[in-house]
Amino acid sequence: MVTMVGNESSIEKLVTDLIYLEHDAIAAYESCIERLDNKEFSAQIATFREDHPQHLQVLNEMARELGIEAPTEGDMKQMLTTGKIALADIMGDAAILRAMKTNEDDTVRA
């Protein structure tokens, strides 16, 4: 699933969309961590997740500076990112990690 973040016509809309994207990413990481059977994998994924609250903090500050209201949770895409991981759970850790990688690739592209 390809994100459209980065194609906005204003900085305010871009910051808002990036905040949604970070909330979605955090939810996907948490879903992944909860579902992995291998605790070493879970611990490593948790370290990757640590970057996102920092991104969110910076984006929330940008929203304040721009005078816009920052979203406090993810958007509809969150259902897709976490749902992909939930479906992958049926097939085990390798499928969960592949699903998470596609989510992260999308976030990085944005």
BELDA-V62774 format. One record per pair of residues at least 12 apart in sequence whose C-alpha atoms are under 7 Angstrom apart, sorted by the first residue. I is the first residue (numbers start at 1). J is the second residue. Records with the same first field share a line. If there is no record, write none. Layout:
I->J + J
//
This chain:
2->106
3->106 + 110
5->17 + 18 + 110
6->110
12->66 + 68
15->59 + 63
16->70 + 71
19->56 + 59 + 71
20->71 + 73 + 74 + 75
21->74
22->52 + 56
23->73 + 74
24->74 + 77 + 78
26->49 + 52
27->78 + 82
28->81 + 82
29->49
31->82 + 85
32->85 + 96 + 100
33->45 + 46
35->89
36->93
37->93
81->103
84->99
85->99 + 100
//
